Amino acid sequence: MQIQDLPYPDPGLPDARSGPRFLWWLGRNQLGGQLKALAWGLLHFVSVSALPFCVGLAVQAVVDRSGTRLALTGLLMVVCGTGIAVGDTFLHRTAVTNWITAAARVQQLLARKAAQLGSALTRRVAAGEVVAVSTGDVEKIGWFVEAVSRFTAAALTVVVVCVGLVVYQPALGVIVAVGLPVLALAVLPLLPRATRRADFQREKAGRATELASDTVAGLRVLRGIGGEDLFLDRYRRASQEVRHAAVRSARMWSLISAIQVLLPGLLLIAVVWHGIHLAREGRITVGELVTVYSAVMVLTYPLRHFEEIAMAYSFSRPSAKRAARVLSLERATDTAGAREAQLPDGDLYDPATGLLAPSGRFTAVVCGDPDAAGRLAERLGGHPAEAGPSVLLGGVPLDELPLESSRTAVLVQDKDPVLLSGSLRELLDVPASGAVRAEDALAAAQCGDVLDALAQGSLDAADPMDARITERGRSLSGGQRQRLALARSLITDPEVLVLDEPTSAVDSHTEARIAEGVRRLRTGRTTVVFTSSPLLLDRADRVVLVHEGEVAAVGVHRELVHAEPRYRAVVTRETEDETAAPRGVSDHHEAARRGAFEEIEESA
């Protein structure tokens, strides 16, 4: 896989049982790139390690006054230099390719998992952790994947040089062959502590990222209550904890680096001291001493990759663990489905609660528990995050259809829809039936003032459709964001549209006009709205009260508000004491409440 071939047609099925298993799976899936990097790494490291032999031969040729051997040695050095240049160039190119392609594979896997899980992802994993995994953690995982091949090439080079030195000059080669493994393994006792400190640092950094993400997401609310300074202090303390953890981790790695410098120096002193005695005794030549000395000096270069692989693994292991945790999450249902792809139509029925939304009708659902309403709305869309009986659309279980088919048939807009950054035209460019124009959807959602605000705020956009929307629509008010999200949902024109509190942030007059617009635009289509607003409930063909997970009453708004106390308690915010009060005691409150409802109905 080359960079220009990205993205992967299929990133594969990862082994997410643990962090190390995930890293191993990534390495196996990039075996071709790893072998290329290994080949170029061997060419580079062996060429570098061959230079001391060339220097030793050249020195000995000068001592022996052999011009022919000196010329051959010079030619051999040119070959080694060419090998160093070519090997280093293509090693770097291949290593960067391995890094980027590994990171891209992880990002594709995370994006695919996010698309499969939907809203269930942030319910199981904090949004800040997902951001940390898809940014910093991806880079560290890619670093380890690409460092493996360079480390393997360096390790093989060390073995080759040690064997060569033993054959070339056994008296000194044995010392080098025994000393180098000691150098490579000397830092092993320190690695567990360094790994723990790195894990602790990454944990603190992840928490700080989560806190920052949550603070930015709720900045508007924080400013409204004057709490931005409080959260700023919390983030300041969290960042200081990250700094202290990073310093402690850096101290350990600096100790490991110092050992990697000290021990090769001691080995070099031992080789020179013993080599001088051998040269005085005439057992080795000057050229052989220079060769062994230069070889030990050069071997510090590949030995550095032992420290790098240890550091890369220590930092990538917690990152891979977090990525594996996200990738191991599964939906309660099989997204592939047990049936062939189809788009059923008919009545929408939930066996768990007994909720029935007749085909082509406007059904309003009242639920006293907002969280239960959100879970029920999610279940109506099929493939919910929690296991349970499947919702039926025209008698067909939605959970048995492929996820794409169920999402096409039933669109669920939750109570906090997200607006992605881009132009308004791009925001409304969604998969749709083509039966609903953008102008009609915007009009039904009462977005006229939103278009005016976008046009005034975008000096370079003559058409409001070309106006830019900031990330998550932060430049818009809550009601404006709600209405744009509603228009986007109306444009898709699904067979069934489920809306969870679509007008909770708009005023009553706008809410009444939206209710009429949605009803008119969705004529002949099935629409389910979760709401407690009398203005929406009064315009529904059918109102269903869901109490404690079951349908408790069915009718129209004006009947239920007078005949069903539990319905009235939710819609009018009536307290339990008022509901349980004797009729004679609450007559005055009831008369006032009915008068208020009549005023609302008349104004609407």
N, C-alpha and C positions, 0 to 999 in steps of 0.2 A: 504494500500500500504506500503510495506516494502522497505528498501533501496536496498536490493538485487533484487527486482522486477523491478527496474528502468531500462530503461526509460518507461514511460507510453505508452501502446498500442495506446491510443488516449488521448491527454491532455485535450480535450473538447473544447467547444466554449465559450470563455470568455465574460463576461459582461464588455465591454470596454467603457461604456458611461462616466465614471468618475473614479477617483482614488479610492474613498471609495466604489463604487459599485464593482470595480475589487477586492478589498480586501475582501468584503463580499462574492463574488463569490468563491474566493479561499478557504475561511473558510468553506463554504457549501460543497465544493467538497472534503474537508478533514474532514468530520463530524466524521467518524469512529475514526481517529487518535485523533481528538479533545476530543471525549468522553473518550477514553482511558487515555489521559493525565489528563483530569478532574478527573477521578476515582482515578488514582494514586496520583494526587495532593491533593485530599481530604484526602486520607489515610495519606499522609505525614503531611499536615498542621494540621489535627485534632489530629494526634498523638503528634505533637509538642505542640499543645495548651492544650492537656490533661495533660501534665507533671506538670503544676502548681497545678492542682487539686490533683495529686498524692503527690506532695510535701506538700501541705496543709494537706492532710489526714495523711501523715507520721508524720508531726510536731504535729498534734493534737493527734495522737496515742501515741507519746512519752510523751506529756503532761499528757494524761490520763493513761499512763503506761499500754497500751493494746498491748501485744505482738502479739496477733492474728491479730488485725487490721494492725499492722505494717508489718507483714508478707504478708498479702493480698495486702497491698499497694505496697510492694516491688515486688510482682508478677505482679501487674498491671503496674508498671513502666517498668518491663521487656517486657511486651506486647507492651507498648507504644514505647519503644526503638526499638523493632523489626519492629513495624509499621513505625517508622521514617526511619530506614535503608532500608526496602523493598520499601516503598513509594518513597523515594528520588532516589533510584537506578533506578526504572522503570519509574519514572517521567522524570528523565534526559534522559533516553533512548528514551522514547516516544516523548519528546519535541524535541530532536535532529532529530529524524526521521521525525517529522512534519516540522521542519525547512528545512531539506535537500529535502524532497519530494515536498514541496511548491516551493522552489527555482528551483528544476529540472523541475517542471511543467511550471513555468514562462519561463525558458530557452528553453524548447521545443516549447512553444507557439511562442517565439520570433524567434527561428530558422525556424519554419514552416512559419511564416509571411515573414521572409526574403526570403525564397525559393519561396513563392508565388509572392512577389513584384519584386524580382530580382533587376535590376538596378534602378527601380522606387523608391526603399526605400531611397537610399542616395540622391535622388533628392528632396525628401520631408522632410527628417530628416537628420541632419548633421551626418556624420560617427562617430564623437566623441561622440555624444549623444547616438547613438546606442551602442557603446562600454560601456558607463557609465551605461546604462540601463541593459545590459547583464552581468555586473560584480558587481559593488558596489550596485546598486539599487536592484538587485535580492536578495542579502544578507539581506538588510533592510526589504524587503517585507517578506522574510521567517522569520525574527526575529519577526515581528508583528504577523504573523499567529500562530507561536508556543507560543507566550507570551499570547495570548488570553485565552487559556485553563488554564494556571497557574494563571492568574489574576482571572478568574472565580472561581477557587478552593480557592484562597486566600480570595475573597470577601465572598463566602459562609461560609468559616471557621470563618471569623470575625462575621458574622451574628449568626452563631451557638454559638460561645463563648459569645457574648453579651447576647443572650437569656439564655444561661446556667448560666451566672453570675447573671442575674436578678432573676432567679429561686433560685440559690444557696444562694445568699446574696443580697436581694433587695436594701438595704440601699446603698451599694457601687456599685452594678450592674447597677443601674439606671444612676449613674454618668458616668460609663464606656460606657453604651449604648448610652448616649447622646453625650459624648465627641468624641467617635471614628468616627461617621459620620462627625463631624466637622473637625477632622484631615484629613479625606479622601478628603473632599471637599474644604479644605482651600486653596489648590494650584490652584483651577480651575480658579480664576481671572488671574493668571499668565500664564496659558497655551496658550491663544491666542498669547501673545507677544512671548513666547518661540517658538511657532509653526512658527510664521512669521520669526523669526531669523533663525530657522532651515531651512525653505524654502529658505531664502536668501543665507544661506551658501551652500545649495545643488545647487542652481542656479549658484553661483560663481564657485563651484567645477566642475559643468558640463561644464561651459565655458572653464575652464582651461584644462579639459580633451579633449575637442574638439580642442583647440589650440595646445595641445601637440600631439594629433593624426595627425592633419593636418601638423604640423611641421615635424614630423618623416616621414610622407608619402612623403613630398616634400624636404627631406633633401638633396638629390642629386642636385636638382635644386638650392636650397638655397646656397649650397657650390659653385656651378658654378658661381653664381652672387655675392658671398661674402655677403650674407644676413643672415647667421646663427646667427651672433651676434645681429642683429636687432630683430630677432624672439626670441632669448634667452632672451633679455631684456623684450619683451612683455610677455613671459611666466613667467619671474621673477615677473613682476608687477601683473600678474593674480594670481600667487601663493600667493603673499603677501595679495591680496584682500581676498583670501580664508582663509588665516590665521587670518586676522582681523575679518572676519565674524565668524569663528569658535570660536575665543576667546569671542566675544560678545554672541554667543549662549551658550558657556560653562558657562559664568557668570550667565546667567539666570537660567540654570539648577543647578548650584551650590546654587543659592538662593532657588530654590525649594527643593533641598536636605537639606539645612539648616533648612527650615521650617518643613520638615518631621522629623528632629531630635529634634527641639525645642519644637514643640507642644506636641509630646508624652511625653517629659520630664515634661512639665507643667502639663499634665494630671496625670502623675505618682505622682508628688508632691501633687496635689489636692487629689488624692485617698489616699495617705499615711497620709496626714494631717487629713482628715476627718476620716479615719479608726482608727487612734490613739485615737481620741476623742470617737469614738464608742466603742473601746476596753476598754478605761478607764471607760466608763459608763456600761460596761458589756453587751452591746447589740450584740457584735460579739466576737467570740473566736479568740485566737492567730492564730490558723490554718486557719480560714476563712480569716483573714487579710493577712496572707502569701500567700494564694491561689489567692486572688484578685490582690495583688501586683505582684506576679509572672505572672499572666495572662496578666496584662497590659504590663509587660516587654516583654513577649513572642510575644504579638500581634504586636510589632514593626516589626517582621519578615515578616508576611504576608502583613503588610501595605506597605512594600517596593515595593511590586509588583504593587501597585497603581501608584507609581512614574514611575516604569518601563514601564507599559502599556501606560502611557501618553507620555513618551519619545519615545517608539517604534512607536506609532501612528504618532507622530510629524515628525519623521524621515522617516517613511515608506510612509506617505501620498504623499509627492512630488515625491517619487520614483514610487509609484503606478500610480500617475498621468502621469508621463513620459512613463511608460510601457503601460498604457491604450492608450496613444496617438499613440504609435507605433502600437499597436495591433488593433486600430480602422481604420488604413489605409486599403483601399480596392483598388483593380484594377478596371479599367474602365469596364472590362468584367468579366463574371462569369467563374472562372477557372475550374468549373466542366463541363461546356459546355452543350449545348442543344442537341448534337448528340452523338451517340455511338462512342466509341474509334475506330479509323481507321487511316490508313496511306495513304492519297490520293497522287496521282502523276499527273503530267501534267504541264501546263503552270502556272506560278506565276503571278498574276495580282493584281495591286493596283488600285481600283476605284477612290481613292481620287486624285491621280496624273496622272493616265492613264499609269503608268509604267507597261510594259509587259516583263517578262523574259521567253522566250520559253523553253520548256522542253528539257533537255540535251544539252543546249547551254551555252556558256561563255558570260555573259552580264556584261558590265561595265557601271556604272552610274556616271555621272559627275554632281555635285551640288555645286554651288558657295558658299553656306552657310554651313559650317561644322556642325553646330548645327541642321540645317534642315536635313542634310544627316544622322546624328545620329538618329533623330526621325523617319525618313523614314525607316532606317535599322531595328529599333526596331519594327516598324509596320509590316514589311514584315515577322517577326517571329510569328505574331499572338499574341493576348492578350496584346496589348500595354498599357502603363500607361495612355495615353490620349484617350478619347472616339473619335470614328470616324467610318467610314465604314470599314467593315472587308476585309482583303486581301483574295483573292481566290487562292486556289491551286487545279488545275484540276476542277475548278468550285465549290469547297467545301469551305465555309467560315471558315477560321482558328479559328476565335473567337468563333465559335459554337462547336469546338472540345474541349475535355478535354485538359488542359494545357500540360499534359505529352505527349499527342499525337501530338499536334502542335509543341512542342519542339523536338520531335523525327523526325518529317517530315522536319522541317526547323530549322537549327542551325544558330544563329547569333553570330558572333564574333565582339565585339565592338572595338573601336579604342584604348582602354586601357585595354586589357585583363589582368587578374590577375593569377599569378602562385602561387599556394599554396606550403608551405614548405613540404619537403619530398624528396625522391629519384626521379630521372628522370623516373624510371620504374613506380613508383606510380603516377607521374604526367600524364603519358600517358596511365594509366590504367583507361579508360573511357568507358562508354557504346558505343559499336560500332557494325557495321554490320559484321565485321570479314573479309571483302573483302580487306582491306588495312592494310598491315603490318606496324609495327612501323618503320622498316628500310626504307621502301619506303616513308613514310610520312616525316621522318627526311631528307631524301635525296632530296625530292621535295622542302622542305622548306629551303634547303641549311644550314643544322645545323652541318656540319662536323666540323667547327672550334669551335662550341659550345661544342660538345662532347670532343674535345681535351682540351678545357679550363677546363671543368668539371673534366676530368681525371687528369689533372695536379694539380688541386686544392684539390682533394680528395686522400690523400695518402693511405687511407685504403680501397679504392674501385678499384679493378683490372678492373672491367667492368664499362665503363662510365654510363651505365644504372643504376648502383647502387650508383652513385655519388649523394651527397646531394645538394638540392637547398634550399637556405635560404628563409625566409619569403618574399613573393611577388617577389622573384627572384632578390633581391637587390644586390647580388654579381655579377649579369650579367649586361651587357650594355643594352640600350634600344632596339637596333637591335637584340641582342641575345634573349631577352625576347619575342620580336615580333615573331621571327622565331620558337621558341619552342611552343608558343601559336598557331601559324599557323599549326605546325605539329600535335598538339593535336586535332585541329579541323578537319584536313584531315583524321586522324585515325577514327573518328566517322563515316565518310562516309555517311552523311545524304542524303536524296533525294534532298534537296535544301540547299546549303551552301551560307550564306550571310557574306561577309567580309567587314568591314569598315576600310579603310586605312590600309591594312595589311602590307605594306612595307614602311611606312613613315619614319622609322628610319634606313633604310639600304642604302648602296651605290648603284649607278646605275647599276654596273656590277652584283652585287648580286641580285638586283631587277629584272633584265632581266632574270637571270637563274631561279629565283623563279616563274616568270610569266610562263615560259615554263614548269617548273615542275608541277605547279598547273594545268595548262591546260591539260597536259598529264595524270596526275593522276585522274583528274575529268572528263575524257572523258565519255560521255554518261550520266553524271549527270548535274543537273542544278546548275550553279554557278553565283552569283551576287557579283560584287566587286564595292564598292564605292571608287573612286580614282580620282585624277587629274594627275596622272603620265603618261606621254606619252608612257613609256615602257610597262605598263600594258594595257593601252588603245589600243595600236597598236596590241596586241595579242588577243583582245576580238573579238568574233564573231559578237557582236552587241554592239553599244555604244548608250546610251540614255542620253540626256541632260535634266535635270530637272531645270527649272527656275521659281522662285516665286511659287513653289508648284505645278507646272504642267509640263508635258513632253513638251519640246519646239522643240526638234529635235531628230531624230533617224537615225543612219547610221553606218559607220565605221570611225575609227579615221582619216585616211588620207583624207577622203572626208570632214568630219565636220570641221577639223582644217582650211581648206581653204575656205569653203562655209558658215560657221556659225560664225559670229563675237562674239556672246555671248559665244559660246563654246571656241573659241580661247582666249577670254579674261580670262577665268577660267584656261585653260590648260597652256597658255603661260604667265600668269600674266600680260596681256596687260592692260594698263590703259584706263580709259574712254576717255581721250583726244586723245590717239592714235587710239582708235576705231572710234571716231567721226571725226578724221582728214580727209581732202580731200585726194583722192587717190594719187594725184600727190605729196602731201607733205609726205605721209607715204610710198612711193614706196621703198625708201632706207631701212627703218626699216623692211618692209615686206620681202624684198629679204634677209636681214640678218637673219630674223627669220626662213625663209624656209631653208636656208643653215644650220642653227643650227639643225633643225629637221632632215634634211637629214643625218647629222653627227651622231645624236643620233640613227637613225634607222639603219645606217650602222654598228655602233659599237655594237648594240644589236644583 
